[in-house]
Amino acid sequence: MADSRGQHAVRSPLAEAGIDKAGVRAASRTLGLDTWDAPAAPCLASRLAYGVRVSEERLAHVERAEDGLRALGFREFRVRHHGDCARVELAPPELDAGVARAAEIASAVRRAGFGRVLLDVEGYRRGALNEALPLVTLAAGRVA
């Protein structure tokens, strides 16, 4: 519940202790944790295109597709949900391998529940779904 200033009494103990992401990774590596260099994994809902309703089924499609890409050995990527179509973004260093293994990628992503699979030749980049915002705004009848 929010206080009178609209604050929700959320605390960030690591930040309060002056420990940032790099510090967490360094401590994890020192402790021998195998996740010390794991790529960031934001909420699966961030993979759904604007206007696509969030549902358990759609999130499961994304999760299964990303699990399939991990099983193929890819490390940094996103599967963007565009209805029946999945747009696969691989990190630029993995893009050549992705093109060479396009059939395997398509098979893994289709098994996850998508009808079509597109490999984004620009590769993974944070905020890629935001690139379509001007188009969404125009389609809704507002000037971007």
Stockholm file with secondary structure:
# STOCKHOLM 1.0

chainA/1-144         MADSRGQHAVRSPLAEAGIDKAGVRAASRTLGLDTWDAPAAPCLASRLAYGVRVSEERLAHVERAEDGLRALGFREFRVRHHGDCARVELAPPELDAGVARAAEIASAVRRAGFGRVLLDVEGYRRGALNEALPLVTLAAGRVA
#=GR chainA/1-144 SS CCCTTSCCCCCCHHHHTTCCHHHHHHHHHHTTCTTTTCCCCCCGGGGBCTTCCCCHHHHHHHHHHHHHHHHTTCCSEEEEEETTEEEEEECHHHHHHHHHTHHHHHHHHHHTTCSEEEECTTCCCTTGGGGGHHHHHHHTTCCC
#=GC SS_cons         CCCTTSCCCCCCHHHHTTCCHHHHHHHHHHTTCTTTTCCCCCCGGGGBCTTCCCCHHHHHHHHHHHHHHHHTTCCSEEEEEETTEEEEEECHHHHHHHHHTHHHHHHHHHHTTCSEEEECTTCCCTTGGGGGHHHHHHHTTCCC
//
